Amino acid sequence: MSKEKLVYLDNNATTPTDPRVVDAMLPYFYEIPGNAASRNHPFGWKAEEAVDYAREQIASLINVEPKEVIFTSGATEADNLAIKGVFEMYAQKGNHIITLTTEHKAVLDACKKVEKMGGQVTYLEVNDKGLINLADLEAAITDKTIMVSVMWANNETGVIQPMKEIGAICAKHGVLFMSDATQVVGKIDVDPREVGVHLMAFTGHKMYGPKGVGALFVNRKNPRVKVTAQMDGGGHERGMRSGTLNVPGIVGFGKAAEIAKAEMHKDAERLSGLRDKLETALMNNLEEVYINGSKENRMPHVTNLSFKHVEGEGLMMTFNQNIAVSSGSACTSASLEPSYVLIAYGLGDDLAHSSIRFSLGRFTTEEEIDFTIDALTKGVSHMRDLSPIWEMYKEGVDLDAVVWSAH
Ligand SMILES: *Cc1c(COP(=O)(O)O)cnc(C)c1O
């Protein structure tokens, strides 16, 4: 493999835009410049037609009605619209929302806003596999509960929640079920109605579409769900989201949905093979490598691994000129914080800091995986060779019993 090539294994952060998607979008920048809301000339009609078609392509991917797809600027906006919009719309019914501690910040921060607006939010813990405890969920529902919001699959670990079981509990208690499905739509079969999901957020740029366009599915019958608009203006998108539609973006999002529908099963099968190869090889080549989160309930293209006694950010520096991945540490202002998701799975700070997320994608090749296996094996071995902690561990020192001096 050529030295200049950068291996991209950060597809959970964003996917490359499929060239077929780019081709579909191009005419809508110049040749067909219309505003989809312009009702009195062919430019507007053509733009509206293109938006309608994209809405059908997206609805078809998730098996819903086109009218149930509300376009937004992405999943962050869709999450905000669902959570704040339901909180405002259902104020008569109650003010309580239930979610998980391991949700994406778009959900957690929208929930914090709801608390500031006088709402109550329960943040459920997950188990050491990253899965919700269904008994805890049922026990948390009160007569003030209006909605449960649980992500379909986690962005850091790929862990998939038991959606059908959660949906059944929500239905039994008559509360709405919202899901951030950003990491699953276009990757595996997703049918919100089949599992009792009433609102569902997803985005173009995690499924080989463009950035800056996403959608919220809003269930229209049994029950007819409504959300209060968070943006005031021209009343676009059935009054739920004002603002001129991003026509080229929506066209690309639609094309991405069409391609995903045709190819996602084939992609998933190939990528799970490559993911397993990567995981198995690293665990065979190196000691003390751990998989974070459920191995059984997991997206096919993701693995989140901890390399014990190796600091993830430092490890990344040994190969990040050649391989793009994510570490389980987040830069918050001045300090490096361990991932709150991995901490919620029960990992200690050290194991959380030693984690790396590999997220494969449609354009990942076997050659790239072989290159990654080699680079990681060398990188981890190198870091451990230099590490006094690893040396102590190898000498059998009980590291948990060592009292470290403050520095
Ligand atoms: C990427 C992501 C988002 C944010 O999506 P944007 O379209 O970038 O706003 C929200 N939730 C999850 C789970 C994600 O992975």
PDBQT file of the ligand as one rigid body, heavy atoms in Angstrom, charges set to zero:
ROOT
HETATM    1  C1  LIG A 501     -23.265  11.785  14.547  1.00  0.00    +0.000 C 
HETATM    2  C2  LIG A 501     -24.350  11.568  15.539  1.00  0.00    +0.000 A 
HETATM    3  C3  LIG A 501     -25.257  12.581  15.839  1.00  0.00    +0.000 A 
HETATM    4  C4  LIG A 501     -25.142  13.965  15.257  1.00  0.00    +0.000 C 
HETATM    5  O1  LIG A 501     -25.499  13.992  13.900  1.00  0.00    +0.000 OA
HETATM    6  P1  LIG A 501     -25.308  15.337  13.046  1.00  0.00    +0.000 P 
HETATM    7  O2  LIG A 501     -26.013  15.064  11.776  1.00  0.00    +0.000 OA
HETATM    8  O3  LIG A 501     -23.831  15.481  12.868  1.00  0.00    +0.000 OA
HETATM    9  O4  LIG A 501     -25.901  16.454  13.795  1.00  0.00    +0.000 OA
HETATM   10  C5  LIG A 501     -26.259  12.303  16.724  1.00  0.00    +0.000 A 
HETATM   11  N1  LIG A 501     -26.379  11.094  17.292  1.00  0.00    +0.000 NA
HETATM   12  C6  LIG A 501     -25.530  10.099  17.030  1.00  0.00    +0.000 A 
HETATM   13  C7  LIG A 501     -25.715   8.778  17.682  1.00  0.00    +0.000 C 
HETATM   14  C8  LIG A 501     -24.477  10.301  16.154  1.00  0.00    +0.000 A 
HETATM   15  O5  LIG A 501     -23.634   9.308  15.915  1.00  0.00    +0.000 OA
ENDROOT
TORSDOF 0
